[in-house]
Each structure stands twice: as C-alpha cells, then as structure tokens.
Amino acid sequence: MSAFAEFWLIACALFLWESTLWLPRRSIALRRAWRGNQWRVLDADGLLVMRELGLVLLLPLPPDGGLAPCQAPPLAVDGDGAFLLNVGAGRPALLAGVAWGDLHEEAQHLRVDGHQARISSPRCIALLRRAKQRGASPAAAVRQAWRLALSPARAGREWRRWRLVSAPLRWIGPVLTLGFFLGLPLTYIYRGSGPSVLFALWLWGLMGWTAGHLWWLGRRVYPGARAALRMDALLSLLVPFHAMRAFEIAALHAMGTTHPVGLMLATRDLTNPWLGGFVRRMLHPLPGVAADAAFGAALRGPLAAALARCGKTFDDYDGAPEVADDPAAGAYCPRCHGRYLAHVQSCPDCLGLQLRTLANPQPG
C-alpha cells in the first residue's frame, strides 16, 4: 500500500470518529425529516453505550443540518421538595435536603451529594447559576429550568436562533470535507506540489474562519458555553476534521437546554410516537419504584402546561393503542402500549403494571 493510500485511510478513520457524538445516556437527539415537520429520534442509549455516554452517528457528509442534540435538565424536584438526579441511563437517584453548597460542577459533570450526572453542555448549569445569583432557592431554580426546557415557545426561539447563527457553518463543513478528501489530492495529482500547497492554505483559511465563528458564538450568542466553544475553536484551527464537524459540535450547546418535548411541540410534531411514549411514562410510573413515581410527579405539572400551549392534554396521549393488526388482543399496558390477551392482568416489561381492558376486544 502506498504512502498516499495509507494517509487517505487514516484521514477517513479520523473523519468517521469526528462524525459521532457521545451524549449523556439520558439525552435524545432529534433529526429533522427532509420534508414536513416530523422528527426522527436518535436515542443515545440505543447503539453503543458506556457507563455514562451513548453513541449517536451523524450523517456521513456534513452538515447534519436537521440535528438537534437535546438534553433534559439533570435535576428535577417533586412537589414535596425531594430532588432527583438523572444518573446515567438508570432510574433517578432520590436526594433530600439539597442546598446550593451541595451542587458542584466538575469536568462535564454535575455532582450532588456523592452522585454525579454527565452533562453535554455547561449551558444547563448556567441556568442554575443565574438563578442562584438572583437569590432563588435550588428547588425554584430546578423547576424554572424544567419549565424553560419544556416550553414550546422557548424551544422554537432556540431552534430559530440556532438556524440563523449557524448558517456559515452549514456550508463551510461540506466545502472543507470535499476540499480535503477530493480537491487536495486531485490538485496534487494533476497540478503538482505548488498549487496543492496553495490549496491547503486556502483550506486552512476556512478552518480559521470556522474557528472565528465558534469564538463569536461563545462570546455573543451562547456565553454560558463560552469556554467549551473556545476550546472547539482552537481545535478547529488545528484539526481539519474537527472543523468539518463544527456545526454538529456547536449544536450540542445550542440545544443543550431544550427538552425534545418542547421542540416537538414547537414544530407541531404532535403525533410523534416518542412524544406519546414520554407522556405515558410520566403518567404511569413503574410500580414499586419510588424514584420513578417522584420523577413523574415532578414533571406532570410543567408537561401539562407545555401541552396546553399547543391545545393538547394528557388524554390525547393516554388512549388505547391501535390493534387492527392484532385482533386477539384484549388488554394493553398504559405505559408501553404492549398488547396482551384478555386473561393477562399485568405487564411484565413494566414491573407488573396493571393492564387496561380494550373497549371492544375481538375473540382470540
């Protein structure tokens, strides 16, 4: 194998590595459909997972323009004042008596009372920090963070702002990619070393433009993620593959305080199956799991308010599943919509949650 072929293969491997996002396992990335207002759900816990992170694959050719890597606030608080910290992909950890002194930000983690949660962007911590500066209590700050994360009006503004400020990155990424993998080798083959050096300098100028735009985003648009975006700007100036994926990397911070529910409601994707499943999980917690029940109780209020802004209620998502393809079904699980025969009483997948009877079961 020639040295050129080895170089090209190594470059492809590095580019494919940069074409991934490692997100906290509780995160949900959304990808906008080419047509219409529907979102495709990319679960960080669905492909390749580690203890805290899950892998999300990007489209092979940048930019992944419809990508929205959403993340819920790491903390929640129920009506009784008990705090819940989302740890990994497991059930939330119940915490009591949390004060500001118990919250610590450490290297992409929020640590609370011996537990820690991974965060994708420091912007979600910035919300709590600003609330503390205004004199709010931790419980009030967390409740406000969830109201903002679920708000369809705010999610719509965040999405429109990101689409506006990211416009230069959407064309620089593909130009850098095609220039590096096609333009540079073809220039060297057909024009020689001199023009290829000039072409490489032009590509480096685009990398510098990318770095400058990321620096501007951190300074003027997303000051809560200023340090992270400045580091990305430095890497984009030095590493071409990082600059090629600058759009998707910056999207982590742009959508880091927006819940997928808020974005779906803002774009009127009201029939998305993931949205219905999330609502049902909040309405029907797992039996015998105190943390799951507390988490559902904490979110039902702001979730109902967010749905009401779009003319929806819990009843719109808490009905029976479609059973036209399963006429023998006589009961269903209200949480996961699993279908069962009429004599079954509980759902084994949901820890024995009581089933509901279908209105008009067909004889099996």
N, C-alpha and C positions, 0 to 999 in steps of 0.2 A: 504494500500500500504506500502510495506516495505521501510526501510530507503535506502537500496541499489537501489530499483526501483526509488525512488524519486531523488536520486543523479544522476542516469543514465539519467532520463528525463531532469533534469536541465542541465546536461552536453550537451545533444543533442540540447537543445534550445540555449545554448551559442555557440555551434559549428555552428548551422544554421545561427545565427546572424553574426558570423565571415565569413560565406560563402556568403556574399553580398558585393558589392562595391557601395558606394554612390558617384556618379560622378557629376560634374557640368552639368547642363541640356543641354549645347551645345556640350557635349562630345559624342563621338561614340566609343564604344568598339567593337573590332573585335575578332572573334573566328575562328581559322583556321579549315577547314574541315579535317576529318580524312585522306581523300585521296585527291590528287590533290592540286591545288593551290588556291582554292576558299576560300573566307572569308564570314562568316555569320555576319551580322550587328546586334549589340545589342545596341539599342538606349536608352540612359539614360533617355529620356523623354517618354518612351513608356510603362512602367509598373506601377511604383508608384513614384509620384513626390512630392517634396516640393517646396518652393519658389525658391530655388537656386539649389537643388540637385535632382537627379533621381536615382532610384534603378536598379542595374544590378545584376542578380543572377548568381552565379558561379556554376560549376558542383559540384554535391554533394560530390564526393570523390576527394580530391586533388591528383595531381595538375591539375589545368585547364591549361594544358601546351600550348595550342594554343591561349591563351588570350593575346590581345594587347589593353589595355585601352588608346586609342589615344585621344589627345586633341589639338584643334587648338589654336594658339596664341590668347590671349584675346583682343588684339588691332589690328586694321587694319587702313590703311591710303590710301585715294584715290589719284588720280593724282593731285587734287587741294590742297592737304595738309590737308584736313579735316580728323580728327580721328574718328574712330568708335569703341565703346567699347561694346563687347558682354555681355549683362546683362541678366542673367537667360536664359530662352528659348525664350524670346521675341525678337523683332527686335533690331538691334544695336542702341545704343544711339550716336547721332552725336555730336561731340565735336570740337571746333575750338581753334586754338592757344595753343596747348598743349606743355608745356616745361617740362624739367626734374624735375623741382621743383613741378609740378602738379601730378607726379606719386608717389604713396605711397603704400608700401606693408604692409598689416595689417592682421594678423591671417587668412591665407589662402585666402586672397582677394587682388586684385589689385584695389586701389581706385584712380580715376581720376576725378578731378573737380566735386566732390559731387556724382559721380556714382561709383559703385563697381561691380567687376566681380569675381566670385568664381574661384579659380584655384585648380587643383588636385595635382600639384607638384611645388615646388619652382624652378625647373629647367627652366621653361618657363620664369620666372622673371630673372633668372641668365643670360639668353641670352641678355636681355635688359641691365642688369647691366654691363656685359662685354663690350657691345657696348658703353655705357656711359663712361667707363674707357678709351676706345680707342679714345674718342673725337667725336663720331658720334652724329648726331642730333637725336631727338626722331623719326622723320619720317624715316630717313635712317635705324635706328635700327629696327623699326617695319617691314619695307619692307624686310630687311635681314632675320628677324625671319620667315616671311611667305615663303620666297624663300627656306630656310632650311627645314621648316616643310613640304613643298610640294615636295621637291626634292626626286625622287625615288632612286637616288644613296645613299643619306644620310639615307633615311628610311631603305634601305637594309642593310647598315652598322649597324644601330642602332638595327635592328632585329637580325642580326647575332651575334652582340656583346652580346645582352641580352641572346640569347640562349646559348652562351658559358659560361658566368659568372654565370648563374642561374642553371647550371647543378646540383650542390649539393642540391639545394632547391627542385628540382623536385622529388627526391627520399626520402628526409627527411620528407616531408609533409605526404605522404601516410603511411610511417613507423610509424610516431607519431600518426596518426589517428587510424590506426589499432591496434597499441600497447595500446593506451589509452582506446579505446572502446571495444576491444576484448581481447588482451593479458593480460592487468592488471586484469580485473575481472575473467578471466579463471584461471590465476595464483593464485589468492586469493582463488578461489573455490576449486581447485584441489591440490594446494601446500601449502596453508596456508599463514599466515601474513608475515613470514620472507622472503621467496622468492619474495612475492609481493612487499615488501619494496625495495629489491634489484632491481627488475624490474622497479619500479617507479624511482629509482635513475638513472638507465640507460636511461630511457626516459628523465629525466631532463638533462642528459648529452647531448642528442640530441638537446634539447632546447638550451643549451649553445652553441653548435656548430652552430645552426641556428642563434643565436644572434651574434656570432662572424663573421659569413659570412655577415650578414646585415651590421655590423660595417665596415667590409672591403669594401663592396660595396660603402658605403658612403664616405669612406676615399680615395679609389683608383680609383673607376670606375665612380661614379656619385657624384663628390664633390658639385655640385650645389644643391643636396638634402641631404647634409650631416646631418643636424640637424634632418630632418624628419626620415632618416634611422636609426640614433642613437636612436631616441625615439622608433621606431619599434623594434630595437634590445633589448632595455630594456624590452619592453612589451613581446617579445618572450621569454625572460629569465624567466619571472614571470607568464605568462598566456599561458598554453599549446595550447589553441585554436587559439591564435594569431600566435604561431609558426607553427601550422599546415597550415595556410594560408599565410605564409611568402612569398611564390613565387608570389602569385597574388598581395599582397600588394606592394612588391618591383617593380612589373611590372608597377604600376602607375607612378613611377619615371623614369623607363627605357624608356617608350614610351610617356612620358609627353610632349615632344617637337616635336612629329611626327604627322602629319595630316593623317587621314585614306586614303586620295587620294594617298599620297606618298607611303604608304605601299602597297596598291593595285597595283600601277604601278610597284613597285619594285619586287613584286612576280608574275607579269604578269597576274593578275586577271583583265584583261582589259574589260571584258564583264559583270562585276558585276552591277546589276541593281541600287544599291545605287550610284555607281560612275557616271552612266549616269544621274541619277536624280540630283546629285550635280552640274554637269556641266550645265545642263539645268537651274537650279535655278540661277546660276551665269550669264547665257546668257540672261535670261528673267526675270528681276526683277518684283515685283508686281507693277502695275501701281498706280501712286499717292503716293507711299511710298518712300520718298527721301532717307531714311537710307538704304533701300533695294537696291535701284539703286546705291548708293555710295559704298555699300559693294561689289556688283557685279563688279563695275568698278575697285575697288581696287584689286580684286583677279584675274581678267581675264588675266592680264599680266603674273604673276608667274604661273598660272594654265596652260596657253598655253605653256609656256616653259617646264613645267613638262611633259605635254602630248607629246610634240615634242621629248623628250628624249626616248620615247617608240614608236615613229613613228605614233602617233595619233594626230588628230586635233579636233577642236570643231565640225566640220561637221560629224565626226564619231558618235557623241552622240546626234546630233540635228536633227535627221530624224524623220519620222513618226513612230508611234507605230504599232505593229502587230495587224491587225484587222481581221484575219482569223476567229476568233470566234465571231465576231460582224459585219456581212456583211451589216447591216443597217447604220453603222457609215459613216458619210460624212465629218466630221471635227474633229479636235483634238486640244488639248491645248498644245502648245510647251513647257510649263513649267512642268505640272504634267502628261502629256500624257493621260488626260481624253478624252474619245471619246464621240462625240455628233452627233446628226442628222444634216443633211446638212443645215437646215434653222437657226440653232443656231449660233450666232455671237460672243459670249464671254463666258469665263469660270467663273461661279460663285464662284468656290472654290479658284480661283486666283484673286479675286477682279476685275473681268471684263476684264481679259487679252484677247486680240484679238485672236480668233481661226485661225487655218490654215486649208485649204481645203485639203482633201485627194486626191491623184492623180487620183485614179480610184474608186470612191465610188460606192457601189452596190445599186440598188434601194431598198428602205425600204418598 
